Amino acid sequence: MNLPKTTGVLAALTADQLVPGVSYAFIQGQQTSLHYHGKKSWDPVVTKLLPEQLYDVASLTKVVGTVPVILRLIEQNRLHLDDSLTTYLPEWHAPRVTIRHLLTHTADIRGYIPNRDRLNAQELKTALLGLSSGPLLGSQMHYQDANFIFLGWVATKITGLPIQSLISQMVLQPLGMHDSTFQPDPKSSVPTTYDLQTHTNLVGRVHDPKARVLGENCGSAGLFSSLFDLVHFMQWMLQIRQPGVVLTPATLDRLSQDQTPMQDGSRSFGWQLNNFNRQEFLSQTGYTGTMLVLVPQLQSGLVLLSNRVHPVVGERYLWARERLLQTYLAEIWSKK
């Protein structure tokens, strides 16, 4: 698959030292091309990036794991989009918030949690359920981790199993994503942040502090995955591979449609909706430097895995990521 302009932008991520290394893939129907470039880490020593390393995919957990679990429960008639959150979590005091609001990031969750990262799991759960919903409920998209943390707890209430166990059983195993895990081997994992005091990396442990505290009960982050597994997932999303294994084709089709209450075109179930030259595409990014892009009309996709938080958070990466997205979309549409 020849995308020279996009490949050039990806090469610049490492050449300009925005990230230590990148693992990326282009998908065009049944054809895929996987690439690995740069280093695994810079500190405390420079190490080589190897194929099929595991990355902390951060918020990709939402769309790869939690969205399919919730939609499967809806297919099974065990959950409904218009159900109130208080039906499952009575500690929550805003009954107008529904499952649809959570899935589309339109719940407008408000409030501040003092010393959040110092709380234990039960304290953090109590604090999150003590937040409120604001006046923009159902009328504006506001991306928030809490939406998917709540969805994970809803799934647990219904099934009796932690959300991360459900993701493993209902998504990863059926799709044959054998590399993907919530308990990675540090030796196989790409490190995230570097601690100047201890001169060690955070490696094999999720970068997001809420996910570290909540552990198996966090549906917003925590998954580690490989490039190969995410390519497999993307081909499933494009209905190139086994469309009925986890969700029905009809449900997969709905993932390309606006699911917000206000129908403003901003969000599907979990996925961001956008358009390029009036053509729709789906995307999701992760704080650690990850991104998935799906163009169903062309049966095309891009997987980007990097560790832009190593050794410290790189803000220049965000501008480069947008340039990458626009270059990729322009190039694949030019080949239509």
N, C-alpha and C positions, 0 to 999 in steps of 0.2 A: 504494500500500500504506500503510494508515493505522495507524501504531503510535505514537500521541502520547506515551505514557509513556516508551517507549524513546527516542524522538526527544528528549524533554526531558532525559533523562540524558546523551545524547550531546552536546547543546548545552551542558550544564553542564561538560563536560570543558574546553571552551575558555573559557566564561564565568568559571569558577573558576581559570583559568590553570594547569590541570594539564598541558595540552599546548598547543602553539601552534595546531594545527589538526587536523581529522579528515576523512578521506575514508571514507565508510561506505556499505554497501548492504544492503538487505533483499531476500531472495529468497523467492518463494512460487510454486513450480512454474515455469511459463514467464514469470511476471511478475517484474520486477526494478525496483527504484528506487535510483538512485545519487545520493549527496549529497556536497557538499564544503563545509566550514565552517571559518572561522578563517584563520590565517596559515600560511605556509610556514616562516617563521623569525622569531625575535625578535632575534637577534644575528648579526652586528654591526649590521644594520639590519633593520627590519621589512619583510618581503616578502609578497606576496600568494600565497595557495594557489590553484593552477590545477587544473582537471580533468586527470586522467590523468597526474599526476606519478608518478614512480617512487619507491617506498619501499624501504628496506632492511628486508626482511620477517623477518630473523633466523631463528629456529627454525621458521618456517613452511616454510623450505627442506626440513626433514625430511619433512613430510607431502606437500607439493606436488611435491617432486622425488625424494628418495631412496627413499621408500616405494614409489612406482609403479615405479621402476627395479628394485628388489629383487624385487618381486612379479612383474614381467614376466619376470625371469630364472628365477623359480620356475615360472611358467607354461610357460616354454620348456624346463623340465627341466634347466637348466644349474646350478641351485642348489636346495638342499632346506632346509626349516626346521630339521631336526634335524642338519644338518651342523655339525661342530665348526669353530670359528673357526680353529683351528690347521691345518685342511685347506688354507686359503687364505693364512693369515698364520702360518707356522711359527715366527716370532720370538715369538709370543704363547705363554706357558707355562702356560695354564690350559685344557686341552683340553675340559673339561666345558662351557665356554661355547659356546652354539650360536647360529645365526642367529636363532632364535626369541627367545632371551634378549636379543639386541641390539635386535630390532625392538620388543620390549615393555618395554625398560628394566628388565630383571630380571637383568642380568649382575653387579650388585653390584661394580662396578670400584672398586678401592681403590688408594690411594697418592698421593703428593705429588710434584709436579714443581717443583723450585726454579728460580726465575728463568724461569718458563715463557714469558712474553711476550718474553723477550730471545733465545730460541733461533731458529735458522734452521729451515727446513722439515724437513731430514733429522734434525737434533737433536731436534726436537719429535716426529717420528714414532718415533724410537728410544725417547724417553722415554715416550711413550704406550704403546708395545708392551712397555715394561718394567714397567707397572703390573700389578696382580694382581686376581683375583676373590675376594671375601670369602665368609663363611659364609651370607649371605642370598641366594646365587645361586639363582634359580628359585623363591624363596619370598616375595620382597617387591619391589615396584616402587620404583626409585630413579632418577629422571630424570637422565640424564647425556649430555652432548654426545658423549663418547667412543664411546658405542654407535653413533652414526650416522657418526662419523668412520671407525670400523672397517668399517662396512657399505659406505661409499664405497670403501675400499681393497679390499674383497672383490670389488665389482663391477668394479673396475679389473683385478684379478687374472684375472677370468674373461674380460673383453672386450678388455683391453689399452688401454682408453680411460679418461681421468680421469672421475671421477664427474660433474663439472659439464658435461662434454661429453655424457655419457650422458643427463643430465637434459634438456639442450637437444634432443638428437636423439630421445629416446624418449618425452618428455612434452610439452615446450613446443611443439615444432614440430607434432606430430600433433594437439594440441588447439587449435592456432591461437592460442597465447598469444604474440603477436608483440611485445608490449611487454616481456615478461619477459626478463631477461638477467643474466649475471654480470659484464658489463662495461658498466655504464650510462654515459650521457652525464651528467656532473655538472650541466649546464644544465637537464636534465630531472628531476633527483633532489632529493628533500627532504633537507635536511642532518640530521645526527645531532648529535654533541657539538661544543661550541664550546671552542676553546683560548684561555684567557685570556692566555697568553703571546704567542701569534702573532696573536691576534684574527682567527682564521679558523675556519671550520667544517670538520668531516669530512664531505665530500659526494662522492657517487659512489664511495666506498670503503667496504667492509663495516666495520661497527662492531665486530664480534667479533674480538678480537685473534688467536685461533687460526685463524680463517678467513682473516685477512689474511696470516698466515704460510704456511698450507698452500695457499692459492690454489685452483687448479682441482681439487685433490685433497681438498677439504673437502666432506663431505656433510651437515654439521650446520647450516651457515649460509652466506650469501654471495649468495643470490638477491635481486634487485631486481625488483619487480613493481608493476603498476598495479591500481587498483580494478576496471577493466573485465576484465582478464585473470583476476583471482581470482574474480570473479562467474562467468566462463565455466568456470573450474575447478570451482567448487562445483556448478554445474548438471551438470557431467559426473559428479561424485561422487554426486549425487542421481539419476543415470541419466535425467536430463531431456534431455541432449544426448549423442549419439554414445557410448553406453556401451561399445562394443566397440573403440574406436579404440586405446586404450592397454592396458587390462585387460578381461578378459571380465566380463560381468555377475555371474557366480558369484563371481569374486574380489572385485568391488566389494561384493557382499553380505557377504562375510566381514569387511569392514572395519567393519561394525556389530556385530561379535560379539567377545566376550572371547577374546583370543588368548594370555593369560598362562599360564605353566605351572601356576600355583596356582589359576587360575580364580576370582580374587577380584573380577572385574568392574572392574578399574582401568584396563586398557589393551587396545586393539586393536593392529593393526600401526601403530605410531607414534602414533596418535590416542589422546587421553585419552577414556575412557568414563566417563559419569556418568549420573545420572538426576535428573529433576525430577518430583515427584509420581508416582514409580514409572514414569516414561517415560524411555527412554534417549535420550541425545544424544551427539554427538562434538564435541570441541573441541581446539584447539591455540593456544597463545599464543607470541608472540615478544618477546624482551627489549626491543626498540626501541619497543614499544607497538602490536603488531599482534595480531589474534585472528581465528580462524575458528570458527564454530559451525554445526554441521549437525544437523538434526532430520529424519532420513530418514522417519519415520512421517508427518510433516506436509509432506514435500517443501519444507522451509523452511531458510533459512540466513541468517547474519549475517556480513558481512565488516567488520572494523574495521582501519583503517590510521591510525597516528599516529606522531609522533616524540617520545615521552615522555622521550627522552634528550637533548633539545635545550632549553636550552643545556647543562643538566646533568641527570643522572638524577633523575626525579621519583618518589619513593616513594609519595606520596599517590595517584598514579594507580592503583596496584594495588588499593586499596580501592574506588575508583570503578569499576574494571573488573569487579569481582565484583558490585557493585550493578547495573551495566549488564547483565551476564549474567542475573542473577535477574529483572530487570525484563523483559528481552526474552522469556525463557522463559515467564514468567507471562502476558505479553500475547498471545503467539502461541497458547498453549494455551487462553486464554479465548475466542479466536475460532474454535476448532475447531468 
